[in-house]
Structure formats: C-alpha cells, structure tokens
Amino acid sequence: MHNRLKLLLLVLSLTAVSAVRGQESMIPDVNYPLLEKLIQTAKTNYPRVKMYGFRMTMADANVKKAKAGWFDILSFSYLYSPNNSTNIVNPSIFNGYQLGLVINFGSILTKAPAIKLAKEEKKFAEAEFAEYQLTIEAQVKQRYYLYVQYMAVVRLRGQSILDMEASLKDTRYRYEKGEATLAEYNTASTGLADQINAKITAEGNLLIAKSSLEEILGKKLEEIN
C-alpha cells in the first residue's frame, strides 16, 4: 500500500511538472492583433502624440502665413483732388482720385528667407512626429510584453503553490506516521509560504505593469476589444 502511494505521488508530481513545463514560455500568450490595437489606441489618445500633431498643424499654418506675406511688399494709396480747386501749397495738375502703388524692396529681400525658414520648421515638426510615432510604438510593445510576462509569472506561481500544497500534505501525512522529521515538515511549510509570498509579489508587479500600459493607452485595458 505504501509503495502504491509513493507511485501515485510520483505520477502526480510528474504530471504537475509537465503542466508547468508546458507553460514555461510566455510567447504563446502574446496576442499580436490585440497589440496592434493597443498601439493604435496609444497613437490616438496619448497627449504627447496630440502635442506633436498640433505642432505640425501650427508649422503648416506658418508656411501659409509666410507665403501670404508676399502681399505685404505692396501698398496702395490714393489721393483725392476736388475739381476746380487750387492748392497753393502742393499744387497739382490732376483732379479727382489718384491711385498709387508702393513697392517695399526691403520686404522682398526678407520674405523669401522667411518662407524657407517656415518650410524647414514644418519639415522639422513632421520629422519629430514621425520619430515619436516609432517611439510610442516601441513603448507600447515594451509595456505590453512586461504585462504578459507578469501574467505568466503569476500563473507559474499559482501552479507552484498547488505543488507545494500537495508536498506539504504528503509531508504532514508522513510526519504524523513518524516517517518524516519535524525539520522536513517545517521546510515544506516554509516552502509553501515562500511561494504564496512570491505570488503576491508577482500579482503586485502585474498590476503595476497593467497600470503602466493603461497610462500610455489613455484608457482601461478592458475597454479595448
């Protein structure tokens, strides 16, 4: 009977180890379609992405404003001289309305460089936006992978607790029969407590990783389907 019990415990132990080994890798837990949704969500909601978008809009408006400034080099004026009137101070041979066009040559020299500068600033804003698009994509991936990693750790710790509970139960049974020492029983008890503590720590890390991921997403993870 005793040998049968040992054989049964050995089979259960091997089954548990096999189950844990089947979950050694976190790679199968990575959901790539979900990850793409997370990246797009972050690009839509994260404030810094919007900030770079505003900079591009402002840079584009500055280019248009600089181009429209070409009209500033021209100024129109008019003079009205009533018919049959005599101006002794500034005599004029023309009567009625007189139109004039003034060209500011100084503005011509400064306008082209101003337009070029506005275009360069627009290119710079576009490059900043493109760079941050890559940056936020990398950040979302890193935070998501860390979240998945801690999910795997929590699952592994949970399985380890089950194994330690079974081991403690077996050790207690053998201790009560006088087949195990008090030191062995205490070791099994301490092992179970350590695994429980390790799982709690892993759960805390999982919650922190989830919070970090949601911070860059701008919404709760459960809200993304």
Secondary structure by P-SEA (a helix, b strand, c coil): caaaaaaaaaaaaaaaaaaaaaaccccccccaaaaaaaaaaaacccaaaaaaaaaaaaaaaaaaaaaacccccbbbbbbbbcccccccccccccccbbbbbbbcaaaaaaaaaaaaaaaaaaaaaaaaaaaaaaaaaaaaaaaaaaaaaaaaaaaaaaaaaaaaaaaaaaaaaaaaaccccaaaaaaaaaaaaaaaaaaaaaaaaaaaaaaaaaaaacccccccc
